[in-house]
């Protein structure tokens, strides 16, 4: 299936078969270039694309063992140990129209679940997040997901909304189990999320945004519109609200959602980089990864800056002349 969510220990990937091919995605950890590793592992047997923190791969099913051995060897060489080989198995990729009460209720025939008989896992692509809510005293998250007119409630346990990494308006791929929620004699299908990731085109857009910003910072021409003053103001207002004059830990993707997606991923990264370079914010690492959570300190002290004279804005304008 398309992707996995890291637990922060080692690089992880998840693949699924489509006929004679298997394909999927991988996510990395700090200090490990997942794109470089995948490129080396599939050299001559498949193809991949992405960037140092996230990438996709496609190869013939018959080459899977060769790929797995090569990739694990690279991880061992660069990270020193490989304590586990995590994976998420999807029993069936389904469309929302297939997640009917009748079909989900029929899964009870497979019970009891346990060791040797795990609950079936399903995958669905390009679900639209329409609501994100905190439940269980802030320890868990409830999502409302929609696709093709079908709406589902989905639960993510042991992950509060502030560390989820996704927001209203985004489209995601999900791996989940399905169950019947019987509340006050009203039955509905509820999803229990195992893994959640950006859908393929979102990853592509974010990858291009990150590459374009890096190119601009290195003096390359980037054919992108410069964010407007109102977009800068919306992001600054959001940062003030979430930081409350203290350190905040948040990703560009989360700020993007909080501002109502006032700009595109490139624009969001551009604005944060300008704020950083002008001394309005201080971050623990350089702004560049759309989904990496940053520790942000606001340090504006009410001072104003001339956006037109910021280095990045000038570089963008000069490149368009």
C-alpha positions as CSV (number, residue, x, y, z in Angstrom):
1,X,0.0,0.0,0.0
2,X,1.0,3.6,-0.3
3,X,2.8,4.5,2.9
4,X,3.5,4.0,6.6
5,X,3.7,6.3,9.6
6,X,7.0,6.1,11.4
7,X,7.5,5.3,15.1
8,X,10.8,7.2,14.9
9,X,13.2,4.3,15.1
10,X,14.3,3.2,11.6
11,X,13.3,3.8,8.0
12,X,10.2,1.9,7.0
13,X,8.5,1.0,3.8
14,X,5.2,-0.6,2.8
15,X,4.6,-2.4,-0.5
16,X,1.6,-4.0,-2.1
17,X,1.1,-6.2,-5.2
18,X,-0.7,-5.3,-8.3
19,X,-0.4,-8.3,-10.7
20,X,3.3,-8.8,-11.5
21,X,4.3,-5.5,-9.9
22,X,4.7,-4.4,-6.3
23,X,4.8,-0.7,-5.4
24,X,4.5,1.5,-2.4
25,X,6.2,4.2,-0.3
26,X,8.8,4.7,2.4
27,X,9.5,7.2,5.1
28,X,12.8,7.9,6.7
29,X,14.3,9.1,10.0
30,X,16.7,12.0,10.6
31,X,20.1,11.4,9.1
32,X,19.1,8.8,6.6
33,X,18.5,9.6,2.9
34,X,15.6,7.2,2.0
35,X,15.6,8.3,-1.7
36,X,19.3,7.5,-2.1
37,X,18.9,4.1,-0.3
38,X,15.9,3.1,-2.5
39,X,17.7,4.2,-5.6
40,X,20.6,1.9,-4.8
41,X,18.4,-1.0,-3.7
42,X,16.3,-0.9,-7.0
43,X,19.2,-0.2,-9.3
44,X,18.6,-2.3,-12.4
45,X,15.5,-4.0,-11.1
46,X,12.9,-1.2,-10.5
47,X,12.4,2.6,-10.2
48,X,11.8,5.1,-7.5
49,X,11.2,8.8,-6.9
50,X,11.0,11.2,-4.0
51,X,13.3,13.0,-1.6
52,X,15.5,12.2,1.4
53,X,12.6,11.9,3.9
54,X,10.0,10.2,1.7
55,X,10.0,8.2,-1.5
56,X,8.0,5.8,-3.6
57,X,9.2,2.6,-5.3
58,X,8.0,0.1,-7.9
59,X,9.5,-3.2,-9.0
60,X,8.6,-6.7,-10.3
61,X,7.3,-9.0,-7.6
62,X,9.9,-11.6,-8.5
63,X,12.6,-9.1,-7.5
64,X,11.1,-8.3,-4.1
65,X,13.5,-10.5,-2.1
66,X,16.5,-9.0,-3.9
67,X,15.2,-5.5,-3.2
68,X,14.6,-6.4,0.5
69,X,18.0,-7.8,1.0
70,X,19.7,-4.8,-0.7
71,X,17.7,-2.2,1.2
72,X,18.3,-3.9,4.6
73,X,22.0,-4.1,3.9
74,X,22.1,-0.3,3.1
75,X,20.2,0.4,6.4
76,X,22.6,-1.8,8.4
77,X,25.6,-0.2,6.8
78,X,24.4,3.4,7.4
79,X,22.5,3.1,10.7
80,X,24.4,0.2,12.3
81,X,21.5,-2.0,13.4
82,X,18.2,-3.3,12.2
83,X,16.3,-4.5,15.2
84,X,13.0,-5.2,13.4
85,X,11.6,-5.2,9.9
86,X,8.3,-3.4,10.3
87,X,5.6,-3.7,7.7
88,X,1.9,-3.2,7.3
89,X,0.0,-5.9,5.5
90,X,-3.2,-4.9,3.7
91,X,-5.6,-7.8,3.0
92,X,-7.6,-5.9,0.5
93,X,-7.8,-2.4,-1.0
94,X,-11.4,-1.3,-1.0
95,X,-13.5,1.6,-2.2
96,X,-15.8,3.4,0.2
97,X,-18.9,1.9,-1.5
98,X,-17.7,-1.5,-0.4
99,X,-17.7,-0.6,3.2
100,X,-21.4,-1.3,3.8
101,X,-23.1,-2.4,7.0
102,X,-23.7,-5.7,5.4
103,X,-20.2,-6.3,4.3
104,X,-18.6,-5.2,7.6
105,X,-21.1,-7.2,9.7
106,X,-20.2,-10.3,7.7
107,X,-16.6,-10.0,9.0
108,X,-17.8,-11.3,12.3
109,X,-17.8,-14.7,10.7
110,X,-14.0,-14.5,10.8
111,X,-13.9,-14.0,14.6
112,X,-12.5,-14.6,17.2
113,X,-9.4,-12.6,16.2
114,X,-6.1,-13.2,17.9
115,X,-2.7,-14.6,17.3
116,X,-2.8,-16.5,14.0
117,X,-6.1,-14.9,13.0
118,X,-5.7,-11.2,12.9
119,X,-8.5,-8.8,12.1
120,X,-8.5,-8.1,8.4
121,X,-6.7,-4.9,7.3
122,X,-8.1,-2.7,4.5
123,X,-6.6,0.1,2.5
124,X,-8.3,3.1,0.8
125,X,-6.7,5.9,-1.2
126,X,-7.4,9.6,-1.4
127,X,-9.8,10.0,1.5
128,X,-10.6,13.6,2.3
129,X,-10.3,14.8,5.9
130,X,-13.3,16.9,6.8
131,X,-13.0,17.0,10.6
132,X,-10.3,16.4,13.2
133,X,-11.4,16.1,16.9
134,X,-9.8,15.2,20.1
135,X,-11.3,12.4,22.2
136,X,-10.4,10.4,25.3
137,X,-9.2,13.4,27.3
138,X,-7.0,14.5,24.4
139,X,-5.2,11.1,24.1
140,X,-6.8,10.0,20.9
141,X,-8.1,11.4,17.6
142,X,-11.4,11.1,15.8
143,X,-11.4,11.9,12.1
144,X,-14.3,12.4,9.6
145,X,-13.2,11.0,6.2
146,X,-15.1,11.4,2.9
147,X,-14.7,10.0,-0.6
148,X,-17.2,9.7,-3.4
149,X,-20.0,11.0,-1.2
150,X,-19.4,8.3,1.5
151,X,-18.6,9.6,5.0
152,X,-16.9,7.6,7.7
153,X,-15.9,8.2,11.3
154,X,-12.3,7.0,11.9
155,X,-10.5,6.5,15.2
156,X,-6.7,6.8,15.8
157,X,-5.7,5.6,19.2
158,X,-2.7,6.9,21.2
159,X,-2.3,9.8,18.8
160,X,-3.6,13.2,19.8
161,X,-4.6,15.7,17.0
162,X,-1.6,17.9,17.7
163,X,0.9,15.1,16.8
164,X,-1.2,13.6,14.0
165,X,0.5,15.6,11.3
166,X,-2.7,16.0,9.2
167,X,-5.4,18.6,9.1
168,X,-8.8,19.4,7.6
169,X,-8.7,19.7,3.9
170,X,-6.0,17.1,3.2
171,X,-6.4,13.9,1.3
172,X,-4.8,10.8,2.7
173,X,-4.3,7.1,2.1
174,X,-5.3,4.9,5.1
175,X,-4.8,1.4,6.3
176,X,-7.5,0.3,8.8
177,X,-9.8,-2.3,10.3
178,X,-13.5,-1.8,10.0
179,X,-16.1,-2.3,12.7
180,X,-19.8,-1.6,13.5
181,X,-20.5,1.2,15.8
182,X,-23.9,0.7,17.5
183,X,-24.9,3.9,19.3
184,X,-28.4,4.3,20.6
185,X,-29.7,1.6,18.2
186,X,-28.1,3.4,15.2
187,X,-25.5,1.4,13.4
188,X,-22.7,2.8,11.3
189,X,-19.4,1.7,9.9
190,X,-16.4,3.0,11.8
191,X,-12.8,2.7,10.8
192,X,-9.9,2.1,13.2
193,X,-6.8,3.6,11.6
194,X,-3.6,1.6,11.6
195,X,-1.5,3.8,9.3
196,X,-2.2,7.2,7.7
197,X,-0.1,9.0,5.0
198,X,-0.5,11.8,2.4
199,X,-1.9,10.5,-0.9
200,X,0.5,10.1,-3.8
201,X,-0.2,13.4,-5.5
202,X,0.2,15.3,-2.2
203,X,3.6,13.7,-1.7
204,X,4.6,14.7,-5.2
205,X,3.4,18.3,-4.6
206,X,5.3,18.5,-1.3
207,X,8.4,17.1,-2.8
208,X,8.4,19.6,-5.6
209,X,7.8,22.4,-3.1
210,X,10.7,21.4,-1.0
211,X,13.0,21.0,-4.0
212,X,11.9,24.4,-5.5
213,X,12.5,26.2,-2.2
214,X,16.0,24.6,-1.9
215,X,16.7,25.6,-5.5
216,X,15.7,29.2,-4.9
217,X,17.9,29.4,-1.8
218,X,20.8,28.2,-3.9
219,X,20.2,30.9,-6.5
220,X,18.2,28.9,-9.1
221,X,15.3,30.3,-11.0
222,X,11.9,29.0,-9.6
223,X,8.8,29.6,-11.6
224,X,6.5,30.0,-8.6
225,X,4.3,33.0,-7.5
226,X,5.6,34.9,-4.6
227,X,3.3,34.7,-1.6
228,X,1.1,37.8,-1.0
229,X,1.3,40.1,2.1
230,X,-2.0,38.7,3.3
231,X,-0.6,35.2,3.3
232,X,2.4,36.3,5.3
233,X,0.0,37.9,7.8
234,X,-2.2,34.8,8.1
235,X,0.8,32.6,8.9
236,X,2.2,35.1,11.4
237,X,-1.2,35.4,13.1
238,X,-1.4,31.6,13.3
239,X,2.1,31.3,14.8
240,X,1.2,33.9,17.5
241,X,-1.9,32.0,18.4
242,X,-0.3,28.6,18.8
243,X,2.9,29.7,20.4
244,X,1.4,32.2,23.0
245,X,4.8,33.8,23.2
246,X,6.4,30.5,24.0
247,X,8.1,27.6,22.1
248,X,5.8,25.8,19.7
249,X,6.3,22.4,18.1
250,X,4.5,22.3,14.7
251,X,5.0,21.4,11.1
252,X,4.5,23.5,8.0
253,X,1.7,21.1,7.0
254,X,-0.1,21.8,10.3
255,X,0.3,25.5,10.0
256,X,-1.0,25.2,6.5
257,X,-4.2,23.6,7.8
258,X,-4.6,26.0,10.6
259,X,-4.5,29.0,8.2
260,X,-7.2,27.4,6.0
261,X,-4.6,26.5,3.4
262,X,-4.1,30.2,2.7
263,X,-1.3,29.3,0.2
264,X,0.2,26.2,-1.3
265,X,2.9,24.0,0.3
266,X,5.7,26.0,-1.5
267,X,4.2,29.3,-0.3
268,X,4.0,28.0,3.3
269,X,7.7,26.9,3.3
270,X,8.7,30.2,1.6
271,X,6.9,32.3,4.2
272,X,8.4,30.3,7.2
273,X,11.9,30.6,5.6
274,X,11.5,34.3,5.3
275,X,10.4,34.6,8.9
276,X,13.4,32.6,9.9
277,X,15.9,34.5,7.9
278,X,14.5,37.9,9.1
279,X,14.8,36.8,12.7
280,X,11.1,36.7,13.5
281,X,11.2,33.1,14.4
282,X,14.0,30.7,15.5
283,X,13.7,27.0,14.6
284,X,15.7,24.0,15.8
285,X,16.4,23.0,12.2
286,X,16.2,24.9,8.9
287,X,12.8,25.2,7.4
288,X,12.6,22.8,4.4
289,X,10.6,19.7,5.1
290,X,6.9,20.3,4.8
291,X,5.9,17.6,7.4
292,X,8.7,17.7,9.8
293,X,7.7,19.2,13.1
294,X,9.8,22.2,14.1
295,X,10.5,23.7,17.5
296,X,9.6,27.3,16.9
297,X,10.4,30.3,19.1
298,X,8.8,33.6,18.1
299,X,11.2,36.5,18.5
300,X,9.6,39.4,16.8
301,X,9.1,41.7,19.8
302,X,6.7,43.7,17.7
303,X,9.3,44.7,15.2
304,X,8.2,45.1,11.6
305,X,10.1,43.9,8.5
306,X,10.1,45.1,4.9
307,X,9.1,41.9,3.1
308,X,10.1,43.4,-0.2
309,X,13.7,43.6,1.0
310,X,14.0,40.1,2.5
311,X,16.7,38.1,0.8
312,X,14.3,35.3,-0.4
313,X,11.7,37.7,-1.8
314,X,14.4,39.7,-3.7
315,X,15.8,36.4,-5.1
316,X,12.4,35.3,-6.3
317,X,11.7,38.7,-7.9
318,X,15.1,38.9,-9.6
319,X,14.7,35.5,-11.0
320,X,11.4,36.5,-12.7
321,X,12.9,39.6,-14.5
